[in-house]
Structure formats: structure tokens, C-alpha cells
Amino acid sequence: MDKLKALTAFSALGQETRLDVLRLLIRAGRDGLAAGELGEKLEVRQNTMSANLSILLNAGLIRNMREGRSIRYFADIEGVQGLLGFLMEDCCGGRPELCQPVIEKIVHAGEENCDGRACL
């Protein structure tokens, strides 16, 4: 991930609702959540949720899929991993083994909510 994409992603996550949306979608795993479900869970009006989802989509942190009349949203795992990779690039002073505990936590994040499947 280049610096501009990282800045866009960080900017998107710099707002409480958008950060909450991404965390919910990561926990939802492969099932994702419909826009209405996200709005209900976070107690956010439809138009506000739509704007926040658009920002996260443009930042490459989530993706969507139309299901009939509704749209289901998912964490874009490649986008999230790219952002984490950008952060880890300069980590640990050239000693990647020092980062291993953090990497393990990222890889196994939310597994208890993913029916045994890794969410990340």
C-alpha cells in the first residue's frame, strides 16, 4: 500500500461510526451485514450510514454485494491487510521476529466469531 492510500484509509477510520462499522464487518466475517443491519446496530440513520459506507468503500476497507433489493457489506480483508502491512513495514528495527506476536493476533483476530474460519 502506498502512502496516499494509507492516508485515505486512516482518514476514513478517523471517525467513530466508520471505525465501528469496520470492526462490526470484521466480526461478521464472510457473512457480512446489510446496510440496514449496520444502521440498527449502531443506531445511525440510513442517510448517515450510506455516507459513511461510501467513504469506507472509497478507502478500500470494505466491499459490497447487491442481494435483491438490499446491499450487503463486508470487510475488504486485502485492504485491511494492506493497511496493517503499511504500518508494519518499518516495525521492529529490521527484526521481523519481534513483530510475530502482533502478526499472530491480527491473523487470528475474531476467529471466535467466524465459526472456526479466520476473519483476517
Secondary structure, 3 states (H helix, E strand, C coil): CCHHHHHHHHHHHCCHHHHHHHHHHHHHHHHCEEHHHHHHHHCCCHHHHHHHHHHHHHCCCEEEEEECCEEEEEECHHHHHHHHHHHHCCHHHHCHHHHHHHHHHHHCCCHHHCCCCCCC
